Amino acid sequence: MLLQCVVYSISQGIIIDHNYIFETDNLPIQGLDPDLRVYGYYTEFPEPPYDSRGFTLVTTKTMIDSAHPVYPDLLTYSITYSTDRKSDELLQIAVDNEEQNANELLLPAIQSCSKRQRALKLLNKRAKGFSLSDEEDEYLDAMDDIADAMDDNADNANQMYDYIEANPILVPDFDEGWTTSI
């Protein structure tokens, strides 16, 4: 079996190879320069699942001068994982992105300009005293429903901003509360 290892120079006090691939069938190592130490990569637990919108993954690598748990002829290069909550500013950007995604499902950007322009023309027509056809009224009602849904999404985003501000450790559920269809 192949194992990724780190080769450390004692006299230089540095890692000289982070990606040395060692054949574990050849243990123990014969003829190794006494100035070198070989540390086998060891990850006790896999990378944890996490939401990258709210957290960053922190990887800690540590050379441990004790026997490798699986290959005792090697020393241990321990790799552990943890997560750190992102800053309030980055969390708010994540909320903004989710709001934009939800609104895009309600009214795709490629259609937004032309649909809004048509709605403005119909409103202008109504404001000038002209009557609208049933189809035109239905169109304005549909656009009003979309505007209401977008208002709901803005309210959801504001609730998430408040949650972020009130909870310095937790993050909101970025997937909850969005209106994505009518």
DATAQUI-V358430 format. One record per pair of residues at least 24 apart in sequence whose ideal C-beta (glycine too) atoms are under 6 Angstrom apart, sorted by the first residue. I is the first residue (numbers start at 1). GAP is how many residues later the second one is. Records with the same first field share a line. If there is no record, write none. Layout:
I=GAP + GAP
//
This chain:
3=37
4=37
5=33 + 35
6=33 + 71
7=29 + 31
8=29
9=26
10=25
11=24
24=47
27=46
28=45
37=38
38=36
39=24 + 36 + 38
40=28 + 31 + 34
41=36
42=26 + 34 + 36
43=36
47=34
48=33
50=33
53=41 + 121
54=32 + 117
55=28 + 30
56=28
57=26
58=24 + 26
88=76
91=73
92=69
94=80
95=62 + 65
98=76
99=54 + 58
102=51 + 76 + 78
103=47 + 50
105=75
106=40 + 43
107=39
119=24
145=37
149=30 + 33
152=27
153=25 + 26
//
